[in-house]
């Protein structure tokens, strides 16, 4: 599998619009209105702004020249969060994407990052094994499992 990680500016906004409005993906995200032309451009610009920071990195996930998701390290309050949002066709590749993003966290100089997963997702045994701590929280009326991971 030849996954590429490309800057958001290299992806057609319409491709993000289609991907992020898929019900299978939305099920695992905080509830929000469907994206339209304006809101997807605002969202992309927000991610590009985060990516411009020296302590963050956000990339589109592309396979065979098709957008399949996005991932990265972004600021989340007073700590850093790993985000991986991928199309169902790439489920199963999450561990390799995780390894890539962890390598970014290391190169960015982070000691620890978190992963917040909605309660719509199962607990990941491999993340629990790696986590120094696992906690639960509630945001926007939804429950999350948060994995606190040391960057090695």
Legacy VTK file of the C-alpha trace (Angstrom):
# vtk DataFile Version 3.0
C-alpha trace
ASCII
DATASET POLYDATA
POINTS 152 float
0.000 0.000 0.000
1.592 3.249 -1.146
0.057 5.898 1.113
1.202 9.473 0.504
0.957 12.355 2.956
0.438 15.642 1.153
-0.176 19.241 2.119
-3.831 20.265 2.164
-3.069 22.923 -0.453
-2.416 20.097 -2.944
-5.936 18.640 -2.564
-9.090 19.810 -4.305
-11.486 21.146 -1.629
-14.324 19.215 -3.295
-12.512 15.984 -2.441
-12.490 16.952 1.260
-16.158 17.953 0.978
-17.165 14.510 -0.302
-14.957 12.619 2.159
-15.869 14.519 5.319
-19.595 14.441 4.563
-19.641 10.627 4.403
-21.875 9.218 7.125
-19.332 6.477 7.983
-16.775 9.159 8.850
-19.199 11.601 10.492
-20.314 8.837 12.868
-16.924 9.054 14.603
-16.634 12.864 14.691
-18.229 15.500 16.886
-21.626 16.259 15.416
-21.726 19.285 13.116
-23.598 20.440 10.032
-22.644 18.927 6.706
-19.839 20.820 5.033
-20.637 23.117 2.128
-18.289 25.052 -0.170
-17.750 27.841 2.340
-17.391 25.742 5.476
-14.997 23.239 3.856
-12.767 26.097 2.714
-12.842 27.572 6.240
-11.962 24.153 7.692
-9.089 23.653 5.226
-7.738 27.138 5.986
-7.902 26.380 9.723
-5.889 23.177 9.202
-3.384 25.020 6.985
-2.953 27.601 9.747
-2.305 24.840 12.290
0.156 23.224 9.869
2.060 26.517 9.559
3.073 26.252 13.228
6.504 24.813 13.913
5.072 22.412 16.526
2.273 20.926 14.395
1.921 18.977 11.166
-1.297 18.259 9.255
-1.448 16.199 6.053
-3.980 14.722 3.665
-3.838 10.950 3.291
-3.780 9.953 -0.377
-3.792 6.490 -1.930
-3.614 5.965 -5.695
-4.129 9.694 -6.232
-7.400 9.656 -4.259
-7.998 11.465 -0.990
-8.647 8.912 1.746
-8.428 11.072 4.865
-6.263 13.369 6.911
-3.970 13.058 9.890
-1.575 15.036 11.990
-0.392 16.574 15.209
-2.377 19.621 16.290
-2.543 21.831 19.342
-5.323 20.968 21.787
-5.419 23.380 24.704
-2.169 22.973 26.616
-1.112 19.729 24.919
-0.854 18.141 21.480
-3.314 15.761 19.896
-2.892 13.161 17.195
-5.755 13.073 14.715
-6.375 10.313 12.183
-9.536 10.512 10.086
-9.653 7.986 7.270
-12.165 6.531 4.857
-13.448 3.029 5.562
-11.457 1.729 2.593
-8.288 2.447 4.607
-9.436 0.972 7.906
-6.789 -1.546 8.781
-4.038 0.873 7.703
-4.535 2.904 10.875
-1.516 1.383 12.636
0.851 2.347 9.821
-0.617 5.865 9.699
-0.282 6.014 13.496
3.410 5.053 13.208
3.986 7.783 10.617
2.290 10.452 12.722
4.234 9.334 15.817
7.438 9.829 13.822
6.276 13.392 13.115
5.610 13.933 16.822
9.156 12.812 17.582
10.687 15.039 14.894
8.650 17.974 16.218
10.172 17.402 19.671
7.026 16.320 21.526
7.373 14.173 24.641
3.699 13.251 24.888
0.591 13.425 22.724
-3.022 12.433 23.205
-5.564 10.694 21.042
-9.239 11.445 21.737
-11.656 8.844 20.393
-15.436 9.170 20.544
-17.376 6.460 22.308
-18.695 5.412 18.889
-15.350 3.675 18.380
-14.178 0.541 20.108
-11.357 0.634 22.596
-8.064 -0.057 20.855
-6.033 -2.660 22.738
-2.794 -1.678 21.022
-3.280 1.959 22.126
-4.109 0.911 25.697
-0.860 -1.114 25.805
1.156 1.875 24.575
-0.578 4.511 26.694
0.933 5.777 29.912
-2.612 6.660 30.958
-6.140 6.232 29.621
-8.936 8.527 30.730
-12.502 9.329 29.812
-14.065 12.733 29.364
-17.161 14.413 28.017
-17.185 17.235 25.471
-20.100 18.646 23.494
-22.359 16.072 25.145
-20.303 13.109 23.892
-18.008 10.736 25.753
-14.389 10.290 24.730
-11.634 7.840 25.563
-8.309 9.657 25.709
-5.025 7.825 25.321
-1.981 9.653 26.717
1.042 8.457 24.759
4.728 8.989 25.331
6.636 9.842 22.159
9.709 7.600 21.907
LINES 1 153
152 0 1 2 3 4 5 6 7 8 9 10 11 12 13 14 15 16 17 18 19 20 21 22 23 24 25 26 27 28 29 30 31 32 33 34 35 36 37 38 39 40 41 42 43 44 45 46 47 48 49 50 51 52 53 54 55 56 57 58 59 60 61 62 63 64 65 66 67 68 69 70 71 72 73 74 75 76 77 78 79 80 81 82 83 84 85 86 87 88 89 90 91 92 93 94 95 96 97 98 99 100 101 102 103 104 105 106 107 108 109 110 111 112 113 114 115 116 117 118 119 120 121 122 123 124 125 126 127 128 129 130 131 132 133 134 135 136 137 138 139 140 141 142 143 144 145 146 147 148 149 150 151
